[in-house]
């Protein structure tokens, strides 16, 4: 099959464009990819980590086809694909994983050893992650299909809940992973740093895991209002005052059981300095506000190179952390990409059986492929929405 294809292309800091791109082939470089499939993209989402590239805060090259959150319909299968068939509707983990290496066999699919020549781990359409073509496109190739893809059991049922199921490719498992690694469980008190889509996904995940109280901190009132819409307590970080005092007002205690960093390296200071970048501020707050023996989940992105950082250390990913405090309080820290396959099937079940309404929690807004550049601009402006691209007009109104 050969057809036209279009995708969202990074042009340089602050600029993306929808352009014609090559139709995907079942190939990796010059080598035939018999274990891959070609998908007609049904939904593909704009992620907060995409924004780091578009803002010029990474070493992403101009011309990169963006997008790592993909749900699609299989239109072609390689010779060696055994269990996926044309016509299957599938969710694509943003982690590209071979299923054969030591890490994959241990379930650590976010750091596969065989899909990126420069470092462990790969993703579609992302800087330093193996050079794979992104999925904010009409069609995309997915390798190691039998291992990577999550097939929805009933296509018609899945399409009825596609606005929820599209979030299985990244943000729902990522938010859930942040909570799991922070030790959230029944009766926990939880602080979620950041009310962007991943922060909101983490907040609803904490509720799904049985948290007694979920507190979300952010600097944008619309995002805080979105967190309150499904039962979270909120803290406006633009306001002056000690964070422990604010938590005490809510909990009657000055520390939480679990802390989840959904902000990452573009963090800003709080209070009167909220307009100033302070890349380690969330990590330091985590150590201050988490009880002794508590856990800190860090799904927020931290990079090895940040050309837009304010100081030379931060440009190399070296942050000024009060690590001795975390050591003294016996904290545990969990970093890195979410291994999506660890969670996507049970979270799919939670969606299909009506146990969670993740699309409502993160405020999904459907847009067309041609609206993607405006979606990036609105997201960067702080819109309290998760923009989901429908390249073919497939999603029911």
N, C-alpha and C positions, 0 to 999 in steps of 0.2 A: 504494500500500500504506500502511496506517496501523495501528499497533500500539502496545502499551504499551512503555515504555522506562524504565530505571532507570540511575542513575549515582552515582559517588562524588563528593560535594560538599564543598568546603572551607567550614567553618562559622566558623572563627576560629582563633587560635593554639591548637594542640594538639588540634583537633577536626575530624574528618571524619565524614560520615554517608552511608549509601546511601539515596537518595531517588528518588521518581518524577520524571522529567523529560520534556520534550517529545520526541516521536518526531522524528527529523531530517527536514528537507525539503531538496529540491534547490534551495536558495536561499542567497544571501549578502545578508543584510539584506532589503531589499525587491526585490532583483533575482534573477531566476531564474538558477540555476546549471546550465546545460545541459552543462557540461564535467565535472560532478561525478558521484559515485556514492554510494549508501548501502550501508554494510557491516553485516552481522550480525557482531559482534565474536566472534572465536574465542578469542583470548588478548589480554590487555592487562596491562602490567607496572607495578609500582610502582618509580619511579626515585628515586635519591638526590636529584636536583634537586627532585622533588616535596616532599621532606622539608624543604627550605629554606623553602618556602611554608608548609607545615603547622606548622613551628616558629614562624612569625610573623616570619621574617627577611627578608621581602620586603614589597612593597606590595600583595600579592594581595588582591582584594576577597572578602568573604564571599559565598558563592553560586557561586563558580567551580567548574565541573565539571572535575575533574582528569583527567590521563592523556594522555601523548603517545607511548606505545609501543604500537602497535596492529597486530594481524594479524587479518584478517577475510575473510568470504565475501561476495562481491558479491551483493546482492539487488535492486538497482535502478540503472539507468544513465540519465544525462541524454541528451538528444537528440544532442549533439555528441560523445559518447564513441564512438570508432571501434574501439579495439583491446582493450578490456576488456569482458567479457561477464558477465551474471548466472551465478552458479555458480563463477566464478574465485576461487581462494584467493590472497590477496595480502598482501604486507608493505607497511606504510605508513611511509615515512620520517617521523621526527618533524618535520623541516623541511617547512613548507608552501612550495611554490615554484611560480611561474607558468609557468616554462619559456620565457618570452618576453623578460624584461628582460636588460640587459647582464650582470648577475652570474650569472643562471641560464645564459646562453649560454656563460659562461666556466667553468661547473661549480661556481660558488660558491653552491650552493643554500641554504646556511645564512643567507645575507644577501640573499635575494630582495628586490627593490625595490618590488614591487607588492602584497604580501599583508598589509602592516601599515602603517597610516597614520602611526604615530608613530615608527617606526625601521626600519632594514633587518632583515629576518628575521622569521619567524613560526613558531609551534608550536601544537599542539593543547593546550588546557587549561592554559596557562601565563601567568603574570603578564607584562604589558607586551608580549605577543607576538601582538597582533592581535585578541584577543577571541574566538578560535575555540573552539568547544565541545570539551571533552576526550573521550578515548576509553576511560576506565574506566567503560564503559557497556555496554548490551546492543546498541545500534545507534548508528552515527555517520556523519556525512557527510564525504566527502573530496573537495575540489575538484581541478581540473586532473588528473583521474584518469589519463589516458593518459600524462602526463609523470611523475606522482609514483609510481604504484604499481609494485611489483615482483611480477609474476605467477609463482607457483611452477609449474614445468613439468608436474608430476604431483601431483594433489591427494592421492591415497592415500599416495604416497611422502612428501609433505610432512607429512601428519598423523602419520606414524610418527616423524618427527623434529621435531615442532612445538615441543617444549620447547627445542630448539636454535634453530630458525628464528624463534621469537618474539623472539629477541634481536637480530635484524637491524634492527629498527626504530630502535634507538638504541645500546645499550651495547656491542655487539660492534663495530660500525663506529666508535663513539666511542673505545673503547680502542685499536683498530687505528690510527685517525687520530692519536691521541696518540703512538704509537710511530713511525709513518711520519714525522711532523713532528719527532720527536726524532732522526731519522736512524738508527733501529735497522736493522741488517742482519746478514748472516752474521758470526759471531764477535764481535758487540758485547757489551759489558757494560752492563747497564741497571739503573737504580734506579727503582722504581715507588713513588711516595708514595701510600699509602692502599690498603687491601685490602677496600674495599667492592666492590660488583658491577662498577663501571667499572674499578677498580684491578685486580681479578682478570681482567677481560676484557682489559685492557692487558697483563697478565703473560702470558696465553696467546697473545696477539697477538705479543708479542715473541718467544716461542718459535716461532710460525709463521713469523716473519720471519728466523729463524735465529740468534737471540741465543745467545751462548755461556754467559752467566750472567745470570739475572734475580733481582734482590734486591727484596723487597717489605717496606716498613716500615709498621707500624700499631701501634695501642695496645690492640687487642682480640685476645686469644690465639686465640679460635675462628677469627677471620678469618685470622690468621697460619697456623694449622693448615690451613685450607683452601688457602692458597697453597702450603704445603709438599706438599699432597696431589698436586699435579701437577708437582713438581720445582723449585719456587722456593726460593731462600735467603730467610731472613727476619730482620728486626731488630725487636725489641720497643722501641718508642719511649717507653715509660714508664720504661725503665731509664736511669740516669745514664750519662754518658760521652760522649766526642767521637764524632760520627758518622763522621768520616774514619777514626778508629781502628777502628771496627766494620766499615767497608767494607774496610779493609786486612786484617783477619783473614780475610775471605772471599776477596778477590781478590788479595791481595799488593800492591795498589796503593790509594792513598787517594782516587782519583777514578774516576768511571765515564765511559763514552763518551756515554751518553744518559740523560736524566732525564725522567720523565713525572709531572706533577702531577695526580693524580686525587683531590685533596682539595678545593681551592678555598678560598673566603673564610671558612669556619667552621673553619679550621685551629687547632690547639692547639699550645702549646709542648711541648718534649720533656722527658724526665727528670723531675726533682722538680717541675717546673712544668707537668706534662702536663694538669692540670685547668684551666689558664688559657688563654683564647683569645689567639691571636697570629696575626692574619690573614695576615701576610706571611711567616710563618716558613718555609713550604714553598718559596716563591719565593727567599728568601735562601739556604736550604739548597741549592736547585738550582744557584745560582751558585757556592757554595762547593764542591760535590761533583762538578760536571761539569768534565771536562778542558778545557783551553784549546782553542778551536775546536769544542767540542761543541755539541750542540743540545738545546733544552729544549722539550718539548711540554706544553701546558697545557690539557688538556680539562676540568680541574676548573673549576667555575663561579665567576666573580667578577662582582659586581653593581655597578650604579651607585648603588643606594640600599639600605642595610641598617639598618632601624630598630632592630634589636636589637643593634647593635654597641656595644662597650664605650667607644668614644671618638668625638668629633664628626667627626674626619677619616674614620675607617672607615665611619661612617654615610653618607658621600658616596662611598664606594669609593676613598678616597685612602689608600694603604697606604705604610708606611715601608720602602722597599726600598733595599738597597745596590746600586743599579744600576751604579755605577761599577765594581764588581767584575766584573759581567757584561760591561761594555764592555771592560775591560782584558783579559779572557780571550777576547774575540771570540766570545761566545756568540750564537747566534740563538734567538729566542723565537717560538713560534707559539701564538696564542690563538684563542678563538672557538669557535662551534658546529661540530661535525663536519658536513661536507657528505655526508650519508649515501649519496646516490646515487652518489658516487664509488667506494664500496666494497661496497655491499650485494650486487650480483650476484656478484662473485668470492668473497665470503665465503659466500654461499649455496652456491656450487659446492663450496667447501671442506667445508662441512657435509654436503652430499648425497653427496659422494664419500668421506666418512669421514676427512678429513684433520685435523679438529679436533672436539673434544667440548666445546663452549663451555658447554652446560647443566651438565655435570659440574663444569667449572672454577668456575663462579659459584654452584653449588649451588642450582639452581632448585627452588622449592617451589610446587606448585600450590595455589591457594586458590579459594574461591567468591567471588562478588561480595559476598555478605553478610559474608564474613570479612575484607573489605578494611580496615575500621577497625582490627581487631586486627593485620592485617599491617603497617599503618603503625606501630602502637605497637611491635611486635616489631622492625621494621627500625630504628626510632629507638633502641631499646634495644641495638643492636649485633649483632643476629642475623646470623650468617654465612650468609645465604641471599639469593637473589633471588626475591622474591615475584611470581608470575605468576597473574593472575586469569583464571579460566575462567568467563565469565558465563553460559554456557548448558549447561555440563556436556558440552562437545564433545570434550575431550581424552581419548584412551584412557589407562587406568590404566597 
